[in-house]
C-alpha cells in the first residue's frame, strides 16, 4: 500500500493567489486609466495653449498668424519667420482675415513660434496637403499632438453638424486635434471639454468620406470611412469607441 500523501493547493492558498491576481489586474487597469487621463489632459492643454497663442498674436500684431502677409511678418514678427526675409519671403498669407489654405495653416506655426507664443521652432512650409498630413511633423514644419498627428488651426466647415453626420454649414475658426488618437480618447476628450456628443457643441468629429480628398483642409483633418469613427451606419453622432481607424479626428470650434 502506498501511503504517500499527495500535495496540492489548499483553498486558502488558491484564495490568496486569486486576490494577488486581482490586485495586479486592478493596478494595471488603474495605471492604464491614469495614462489615458494624462493623454486626454495633454490634448486639451495643447488646444488651450494654441488658442491662447492665437489670440495673443492677434492682440500684439493686429493680424492673424498664418494669414499675415509674408513681408509684414518678416518686419513685425522677425526675420527668423522666413529664410527669405531679406528677399522675397513666402511664409504667410494674403491678409484677408482667414486662415484658409495649407500655406497659411503651415505659416501659423512659424509665426507663433518666432513670436514666442508657442515653444519649439517650426518652419511652417509644407508643400501641399499631403505633405502637411504625412511628413510635416517629421520635417519640423509643424507641431504634433501627443500621438505625433499633425495639428491644424484654420477656418473650415469640415465638421459633423447635428445629430446626423451632415457637414457644417458655417465656416468657423477651428482647431484640428490631428489624428492618430484612439477613438475612446476622443470620446473622453469630448466629455472633458464639451458634451460628449460628436455632432454638437464646441468639440465635433471631423467629417468622413468614402474616398479621401486630396485638396483643402478636409484632406488633412478628415478621415475615410473604414472603419467608421461614429457609432453606426445611420451616423448618430456618438463616438464609435470600437473603431480602430487611426484617421478619426476631432475639431474644436473657436
N, C-alpha and C positions, 0 to 999 in steps of 0.2 A: 504494500500500500504506500502510495506517495502522499505524505502529509505536508509537503512544502506549501506554504501559504502563497497565494497569488497576490501580487502587489497591484495597486491601481490608485486612481484619484478618488479621494473622498468627496462627498457632496460639498463640504466646507471649502476644500481646495478648488473645486470647479467653480464655486460661487466667487471665490477671491479672484480667480483668473478672469471670469466674466466681468467683474467690477473693474479690474485693471484695464481690460479691453475697452469697456465703456468709457472710462476716463480718458484713455488715449484717443478714442474716436471723437469724444466731445471736445478735447483740446485741439485736435486737428481741424474740426469743423469751426470751432470758435476762432482759431487762428486764420482760417480762410475768410471768415466773415470780417475779421479785423482788416485783413489785406484788401478785401473788396471795398470796405468802407473808406479806407485810406485812398484807394484809387478814385472812387467817386468824389471824394473831397478834393483830390488833386485836380480832377477835371473841372469841378465847379470853381475852384480858386483860380485856375488858369483863365477861365471865361471872365471872372470878375476882374482879374488883372488886366486883361485886354480891354475890357470895357472902360476901366478907369484910365488906361493909357490913351485910348481913343479920344475921350472927352478932354483929357489933359492936353493932348496935342492940339485939338481944335481951339481950346481956350488960349493956348500960348501963341499959336501961329495963325489963327483965324482961317485955317484951311483944313481940309480932310486929309489925314495920312493916306498916301497912295494916290489920291486924286490931285494932290498939289502938283503943279507943273514942275518938270524936272529942273529947269533953270532957277525957279523960285525956291525949290527945295535946297539946291546947292547953296544959294545965297543965304537963306534963313536958317536951315537946319544944320548945314555944314558940308564941307567938301567930301567928307567920308561917305556921304549918301551914294555917290556915283564916281567911279574911277575916271569918268569923262567929264567931271565938273569943270575942268579947265577948257573944254572944247564944246562938244555937243552932247550933253547928258540925255539919258533916256529913262532913268528910274523915276517915274512919276506918271501923272495922268493929264487930263485935259482941263481940270479946274471947273468942271460943270456941277460940282456938288454931289456927285455919286461915285462910289467905287463899283464899277460896273463891268470890268473885264479882267482877264487874267494878268495883264501887265500892271494894272492898278492894284489888284489884290496882292501881287508879289511885292510891289513898292511899299505897301502898308508896313511891312516888317522892316524894310531898310529905313524908312522914315522914323518909325517908332524906336528902333534900336539906336540909331545915331543920335536921336534927340534925348535918349536916356530914359524913355518911358517903359521900356522892357529890357530885361537882361539878355545878354548874348549879342552876337553880331551876325546880321543876315544881309546877303547881297540883294535879295528881292528881285531877281531877274530870271524867273523861269521862262523857258522858250515858248511854251504853249500849255494848254490844259492838261495834256497827258504828262508833260514834264512836271507840272505843279503837283499832280496827283501821285505820280510814281517815283520821281527822282529828286524833287526839290528839297526834301528833308535831308537826304543823304548828302546832297551837294551844298548844304549850308545856306540855302537861299531863303528858307522859311523855317519857323519853329515848329516842332512836332508836339503832339499830345503825349500823354504818358505811355501810349501804345505805339508810338512812332508814326501815327497818322498825320496827314497834312492839315493843320487848322487853316481856316479861311475867314476873313471878315469882308463883307461886301453887301451890296444891295441886290436882293434876289426875291423871287417868288416861288422857289423850288422847295416848298414845304407842304406837308399834309395839312389840309384845311377842313375842319369839321369832323363829324363822326365817320364820314366816309372819306376815302383817300382821294379827294379832289385836290387839285393843285391850288396853292394860294392865289387869290385874285388881286392882292395888293403887294407891290414891291416894297420890301422892308429892308432896312439895315439889319443884318443878321450875322451871327457867328456860327460857323460850322465846327463841330467838335472833332471832325477829322477822320472818322472811320477807324477800323481795326479794334473797335471797342465791343466786347461781348454784349449781346442784347440784354441780358439780365442787369448789367451795369447801367445801360441806357435807361432801363425802367427805373432803377434805383436813383439815377441822376434826375429823372423826371419827377420822381416823388420828392426828392430833396429840394429841388428848385421850383417846382410847379405843382401840377395837379395829378401827375402820374398817368395822364391820358395822352397818347401820341398825336392826337389830332386837334387838341385845344390848348389854350393858354399860351405862355411865352416860350415854352420849350416844345418843339414838334419833331416828329420824324421827318427826315428828308424824303423826297419823293422817290419812288421806284419806277423802273421802266423795263420792258421785256428785253430791249437791246440798249446797251449803254450808249448815251450820246457822246459825241466827240468834241463838241464845242460848247461854250457857255459854262456858267458856274455849275449847271446840272451835271456836266461831265466830271466835275471834281467832287461835288458833295453828294450826288445821288447814288443809287445802287441798282443792280439788276435783280430781278425778282426770283432768284433761285439760291437758297430757299427764302421764303418771304420774311420780311422784317416785322410785319404787322401780323396780327393774331390769326386771321382766317381769310378765306378767299373772298369774302364779302367786304374785306378791308375795314371791318370795325376797328376803330383806332386804338387798340390795345397792343402793347409790345408783345411780340412773339418770342418769349424767353427761351423757347426750344430751338430757335433759329441759330445756325452756325455760320451765317453769311457774314464774312469779315467786312463787307461794304456797308452794312447797316450803320446809320449815322443819325445824329440829332442836330437840330438847328435851334439856336436861341435868338429870339426876336428882340432887338433893342428898341 
